[in-house]
Amino acid sequence: MTEASAPQDRDESPAERLDRQLGELIQEVRVALPGVQVLFAFLLTVPFSAGWERTTTLQRDVFFATLLLTGLATVLLMAPTALHRMRFQQGDKRHIVQTGHRLVLAGISVLAVAMTSAVFLITDVVFSVPAAVGVAAGFLAVVLLVWFALPLSRSFSRPEGAEGD
């Protein structure tokens, strides 16, 4: 449902609605960002730890991909704040909210892959490649279910005329 067709169930002006949506978007980023930053910081230290020289080529490749994905997720999740800071005085809040929304969705999508890669890597180091494949696939399935399928299933099952954002 688009903003134009969403029911106006709140007593707020379009400007107030955008203010609220931007506040909610920034608050969601505040929740997600510390976790991705901790993962990124941890990954930055791994090559300098004891035992790194015993990693296999596969483990190094997965590690590097995980590092890049986590860095990209960090950039995408921080982007709405930078976008807001750069554009807030131009009176373009609708663009900030819409673009920020897309950036956060992209960020959590990349974060899902990065976390899955990290789970794969750790499981491979602790157990084996076959175990890592199974555990990572199960982990990704849970993330896809909880982060994507569950929220999207609600939009498909909502009756016509149900309250919007």
PyMOL commands that set and color helices and strands:
alter all, ss='L'
color gray80, all
select helices_A, chain A and resi 14-48+52-54+57-90+93-126+129-157
alter helices_A, ss='H'
color red, helices_A
deselect
rebuild
show_as cartoon
